[in-house]
Amino acid sequence: MSTQLSSRRLGPYQVSSIGLGCMNLSHAYGTPPNEEEANRLLEEAFDLGVTHFDSAALYGLGHNETLLGKSFLKKHRQQITLISKGGVGPSEGKRVIDSRPESIRRDLEGSLKRLQTDVIDLYYLHRWDKKVPIEDAIGTLGDFVKEGKVRAIGMSEISAQTLRKGHATFPIAALQTEYSMWTKNPEIALLNTCRELGVSFVAFSPLARGFFSESLLAIDQLLEKDIRRAMPRFQVENFEKNVPFYNALKTFAQNHDCSLPQLALAWLLHQGKDVLVIPGTAKLSHLRENIAADQIQLSVHSLKQLDEILNTIPVFGSRYNAVSQSEVDTEQ
Ligand SMILES: NC(=O)c1ccc[n+]([C@@H]2O[C@H](COP(=O)([O-])OP(=O)(O)OC[C@H]3O[C@@H](n4cnc5c(N)ncnc54)[C@H](OP(=O)(O)O)[C@@H]3O)[C@@H](O)[C@H]2O)c1
């Protein structure tokens, strides 16, 4: 196994600073890889030193956990930190946000079965169903820890205030939320709250769901089922206005001898030693490129120049549409 990747704290664990978001091995963007290709990617990530694997019951409505459990975990369960999430189905083949204790328990049992393991290292509440008091939902996750089915718990897409309430109910090891050069919302309050409480911060969608790519996304070619189609930033009227932002960052990356995806990951890793990233990819070449971002050093001067771009060129469109926004507890 490579020892090149640096490590960072994720709750009680030391894991690779760059993890693997497993979502698009099962759904979301483009056509998912077949089982053989997905396993090759997982094995390559492991060989390159990735120890932080992020899955969820929701991904492919159970497909993602089944994929991991079938072969990859059989070989590497003890060497990696296994992460999954519950509270968003799948219930009878549908995506349902449901934080009732009995529903989260049903989700966990389903995950353990599909992953073919007795215990999940870190289990997040994927979305908080605001009809259920957060104390009840987090209390249930805490019970899983006491029962030995989960080793640590986390929260996802919640506000600083809800994180505090959750943490007061049962210690939260990690918070996962969207953070990238075009979604800096956690800088309002969440990052500082994590630091104050000692909660690890995991940045999801660090590549802006593929916007930070070496070539500009052809949004007119997105598949019918691609989840970006429903996201305001990827709709033509906003996307076109976001091209100057893209061009400025692409030029900046070129001047710093790295690719734009690498710049996006390196920028996040430079926001603090407590920030971890979980880019998702189904391509071996992208995986290698992303992992190499761990080696990129940005000087204080470069970071300042980059901040100037981020603070002066506006990003058009909110990250979620009204329906998805109503399902989260964070700012637009
Ligand atoms: N907690 C939550 O609610 C939540 C929400 C979203 C995501 N997540 C987690 O975060 C992980 C990552 O987020 P994400 O998948 O939404 O977004 P992301 O990592 O920002 O972007 C993924 C997209 O970028 C492309 N990509 C990856 N590396 C690339 C490279 N080097 N060059 C060009 N394109 C590249 C991928 O396509 P290719 O396959 O072609 O490389 C894919 O379309 C997910 O897998 C999941 O584990 C959690």
The ligand as an SDF file (V2000), in Angstrom:
LIG
                    3D

 48 52  0  0  0  0  0  0  0  0999 V2000
  -24.0510   14.0780    2.8930 N   0  0  0  0  0  0  0  0  0  0  0  0
  -24.6200   14.3990    1.7560 C   0  0  0  0  0  0  0  0  0  0  0  0
  -25.7760   14.8210    1.7000 O   0  0  0  0  0  0  0  0  0  0  0  0
  -23.8310   14.2700    0.4730 C   0  0  0  0  0  0  0  0  0  0  0  0
  -24.2730   14.9070   -0.7070 C   0  0  0  0  0  0  0  0  0  0  0  0
  -23.5100   14.7730   -1.8600 C   0  0  0  0  0  0  0  0  0  0  0  0
  -22.3360   14.0310   -1.8290 C   0  0  0  0  0  0  0  0  0  0  0  0
  -21.9270   13.4050   -0.6800 N   0  0  0  0  0  0  0  0  0  0  0  0
  -20.6980   12.5970   -0.6220 C   0  0  0  0  0  0  0  0  0  0  0  0
  -19.6220   13.3420   -1.1990 O   0  0  0  0  0  0  0  0  0  0  0  0
  -19.0330   12.6090   -2.2550 C   0  0  0  0  0  0  0  0  0  0  0  0
  -18.5060   13.5480   -3.3260 C   0  0  0  0  0  0  0  0  0  0  0  0
  -19.4840   14.4620   -3.7380 O   0  0  0  0  0  0  0  0  0  0  0  0
  -20.0760   14.4860   -5.2060 P   0  0  0  0  0  0  0  0  0  0  0  0
  -19.8510   13.1960   -5.8740 O   0  0  0  0  0  0  0  0  0  0  0  0
  -21.4520   15.0320   -5.0660 O   0  0  0  0  0  0  0  0  0  0  0  0
  -19.2890   15.6590   -5.9220 O   0  0  0  0  0  0  0  0  0  0  0  0
  -17.7870   15.9520   -6.3390 P   0  0  0  0  0  0  0  0  0  0  0  0
  -16.8670   15.0240   -5.6940 O   0  0  0  0  0  0  0  0  0  0  0  0
  -17.6360   17.4090   -6.1480 O   0  0  0  0  0  0  0  0  0  0  0  0
  -17.8530   15.7110   -7.9180 O   0  0  0  0  0  0  0  0  0  0  0  0
  -18.0640   14.4790   -8.5000 C   0  0  0  0  0  0  0  0  0  0  0  0
  -18.0670   14.6930   -9.9960 C   0  0  0  0  0  0  0  0  0  0  0  0
  -16.7960   15.1940  -10.4010 O   0  0  0  0  0  0  0  0  0  0  0  0
  -16.2320   14.3970  -11.4230 C   0  0  0  0  0  0  0  0  0  0  0  0
  -14.7800   14.2930  -11.1730 N   0  0  0  0  0  0  0  0  0  0  0  0
  -14.1590   13.7130  -10.1350 C   0  0  0  0  0  0  0  0  0  0  0  0
  -12.8300   13.8460  -10.2430 N   0  0  0  0  0  0  0  0  0  0  0  0
  -12.6130   14.5400  -11.3710 C   0  0  0  0  0  0  0  0  0  0  0  0
  -11.4390   14.9860  -12.0290 C   0  0  0  0  0  0  0  0  0  0  0  0
  -10.2320   14.7770  -11.5220 N   0  0  0  0  0  0  0  0  0  0  0  0
  -11.5710   15.6510  -13.1980 N   0  0  0  0  0  0  0  0  0  0  0  0
  -12.8100   15.8860  -13.7170 C   0  0  0  0  0  0  0  0  0  0  0  0
  -13.9610   15.5080  -13.1490 N   0  0  0  0  0  0  0  0  0  0  0  0
  -13.8530   14.8180  -11.9780 C   0  0  0  0  0  0  0  0  0  0  0  0
  -16.9250   13.0570  -11.3300 C   0  0  0  0  0  0  0  0  0  0  0  0
  -17.0220   12.4670  -12.5930 O   0  0  0  0  0  0  0  0  0  0  0  0
  -16.1290   11.1810  -13.0180 P   0  0  0  0  0  0  0  0  0  0  0  0
  -16.8100   10.0050  -12.4220 O   0  0  0  0  0  0  0  0  0  0  0  0
  -16.1860   11.2460  -14.5000 O   0  0  0  0  0  0  0  0  0  0  0  0
  -14.7580   11.4030  -12.4800 O   0  0  0  0  0  0  0  0  0  0  0  0
  -18.3050   13.4390  -10.8020 C   0  0  0  0  0  0  0  0  0  0  0  0
  -19.1520   13.7670  -11.8630 O   0  0  0  0  0  0  0  0  0  0  0  0
  -20.1410   11.6650   -2.7230 C   0  0  0  0  0  0  0  0  0  0  0  0
  -19.6340   10.5430   -3.4010 O   0  0  0  0  0  0  0  0  0  0  0  0
  -20.7810   11.2960   -1.4170 C   0  0  0  0  0  0  0  0  0  0  0  0
  -20.0320   10.2990   -0.7700 O   0  0  0  0  0  0  0  0  0  0  0  0
  -22.6600   13.5410    0.4610 C   0  0  0  0  0  0  0  0  0  0  0  0
  1  2  1  0
  2  3  2  0
  2  4  1  0
  4  5  1  0
  4 48  2  0
  5  6  2  0
  6  7  1  0
  7  8  2  0
  8  9  1  0
  8 48  1  0
  9 10  1  0
  9 46  1  0
 10 11  1  0
 11 12  1  0
 11 44  1  0
 12 13  1  0
 13 14  1  0
 14 15  2  0
 14 16  1  0
 14 17  1  0
 17 18  1  0
 18 19  2  0
 18 20  1  0
 18 21  1  0
 21 22  1  0
 22 23  1  0
 23 24  1  0
 23 42  1  0
 24 25  1  0
 25 26  1  0
 25 36  1  0
 26 27  1  0
 26 35  1  0
 27 28  2  0
 28 29  1  0
 29 30  1  0
 29 35  2  0
 30 31  1  0
 30 32  2  0
 32 33  1  0
 33 34  2  0
 34 35  1  0
 36 37  1  0
 36 42  1  0
 37 38  1  0
 38 39  2  0
 38 40  1  0
 38 41  1  0
 42 43  1  0
 44 45  1  0
 44 46  1  0
 46 47  1  0
M  CHG  2   8   1  16  -1
M  END
$$$$
